[in-house]
Amino acid sequence: MDSFCVLLLLNLGTFQFMNAQTCPVPIIIGTETITERVEKVIYPTTDRVKVEWQIYSGNAFTNFGISKDEESVVAYGYSVADGIKRSQMVNDAQGKKIEMVIYKPANYGQPRDPDKQDMRFSYKIYEVGVSLMKERHLIEGNLFGQGKNTIYTYPSCKSKTKIIVRRKSGRAKGTISVYERTGSNWNSNPTMVRILEQDQDQQIFTVNSNKELKIELKNNSVGNQLGYSINALVTN
């Protein structure tokens, strides 16, 4: 890496903490001027990541790829002219490093504008398929003797939220109650209640709401335990 390289290490976890967003939306946004080369290195925590970038002035060349343990997994190269927007989706990004390198071609500005330094570009990094749960991932646990657990979600950017409750172990019957937040109140109705029967492995249903939700899972049995996982996702 030459002396002109600007290396910026961005920890995605920090951005998630700062950016309590409700849906897969940009978590890193920026606009920069390129003197020679700019390199972005992003360490994602989600399985799918989308990168968008656009050159505002001056031609450039973009290298883009993901790597793990210094071994290249996927790599792309693009020549990008003024005003052209590019995007790339990266699947299986969990635990991998995403690298985006944008630099000026060696002949940029020659021979007419040798001092031209106004190459600018914008970029956005998105999480894709991120859980709406406040913890940003599914919750797993075990309930005994009519115990219950309550978790909270961010509001969906669509008009609906998919609730996924799966039985991981045990034979207990469970009740899933979903409450919608309106102001400072949590409201429920019969369409937001489901029963996980003893012979059922899961309950997956859609709630017609784009508000914050409270999901309560209760073990209805005195003697049987209920091992579970709970997740909430954006849905159309």
C-alpha positions, -999 to 999 in steps of 0.1 A, spaced: 0 0 0 16 33 -11 20 65 9 -10 81 -7 -34 55 5 -59 65 30 -70 35 52 -101 38 72 -111 9 94 -148 11 103 -162 -12 129 -198 -20 119 -208 -28 154 -200 7 165 -223 21 137 -250 -3 147 -249 10 182 -250 46 171 -276 40 144 -306 23 160 -323 19 127 -354 -1 121 -347 -17 87 -320 -26 63 -308 10 56 -275 27 50 -253 23 81 -222 41 66 -226 71 43 -199 94 30 -186 117 3 -149 121 -3 -124 138 -26 -98 115 -41 -63 128 -45 -48 94 -54 -66 65 -37 -92 58 -10 -96 25 6 -125 14 28 -124 -17 49 -156 -27 65 -161 -56 89 -197 -67 86 -217 -85 112 -246 -95 88 -248 -122 62 -256 -98 33 -241 -64 27 -248 -40 -2 -224 -13 -13 -233 16 -35 -209 42 -49 -211 70 -74 -184 92 -90 -194 129 -92 -164 143 -111 -135 126 -129 -131 91 -141 -120 65 -116 -113 28 -112 -129 8 -85 -117 -25 -70 -142 -42 -48 -142 -75 -30 -145 -95 1 -118 -116 18 -114 -138 49 -81 -147 65 -63 -127 38 -77 -150 11 -97 -134 -16 -132 -148 -18 -148 -125 -44 -132 -96 -63 -146 -71 -89 -132 -43 -109 -150 -14 -125 -142 16 -146 -165 44 -134 -172 75 -154 -188 108 -142 -223 105 -129 -225 67 -130 -238 49 -100 -227 14 -92 -239 -11 -66 -228 -46 -55 -245 -71 -32 -222 -94 -12 -237 -126 0 -222 -148 28 -205 -117 42 -207 -129 78 -173 -127 94 -156 -115 62 -138 -83 54 -153 -61 26 -128 -39 8 -137 -10 -16 -108 8 -33 -113 38 -55 -84 55 -72 -76 78 -100 -61 63 -132 -25 73 -137 -33 95 -167 -62 114 -150 -59 151 -156 -33 147 -183 -23 165 -204 -48 193 -202 -54 195 -164 -23 182 -146 -34 199 -113 -70 186 -113 -78 173 -79 -116 175 -78 -125 138 -82 -153 131 -57 -173 101 -50 -201 91 -26 -207 57 -10 -233 39 11 -229 6 30 -262 -12 38 -271 -41 60 -295 -65 43 -318 -89 60 -311 -76 94 -333 -86 123 -357 -60 137 -350 -72 172 -335 -46 195 -305 -70 198 -304 -72 160 -304 -110 160 -328 -138 171 -332 -146 207 -329 -181 222 -338 -193 256 -355 -219 278 -387 -214 298 -398 -235 328 -430 -238 348 -452 -211 333 -423 -187 329 -423 -161 302 -399 -139 283 -405 -105 266 -385 -90 238 -388 -57 218 -384 -48 182 -377 -17 161 -406 -6 138 -406 -21 103 -400 2 73 -427 -17 56 -463 -21 67 -458 -56 81 -435 -75 104 -429 -112 103 -427 -130 137 -409 -163 139 -410 -185 170 -395 -219 168 -394 -247 194 -358 -258 200 -366 -284 227 -393 -295 253 -430 -304 251 -446 -274 267 -475 -255 251 -467 -218 246 -486 -186 241 -472 -159 218 -486 -124 224 -476 -94 203 -482 -59 215 -480 -28 193 -467 5 207 -488 36 203 -474 65 222 -465 52 256 -491 24 255 -487 -13 244 -519 -25 227 -529 -61 217 -557 -77 199 -568 -113 191 -551 -113 157 -517 -108 174 -519 -139 197 -508 -174 186 -506 -207 204 -476 -230 200 -492 -264 205 -473 -293 220 -470 -310 186 -459 -279 168 -423 -270 160 -429 -234 150 -453 -205 146 -446 -180 118 -471 -152 112 -473 -117 99 -484 -87 120 -499 -58 101 -479 -31 118 -450 -8 112 -447 2 148 -425 -10 176 -436 -44 189 -434 -62 222 -433 -100 218 -442 -121 248 -437 -159 249 -452 -178 279 -448 -214 289 -483 -227 296 -471 -259 313 -463 -264 350 -440 -294 345 -427 -292 309 -400 -269 296 -400 -249 264 -367 -242 245 -373 -215 219 -360 -190 194 -377 -157 185 -370 -134 156 -387 -105 138 -381 -95 102 -392 -69 77 -418 -84 53 -439 -71 24 
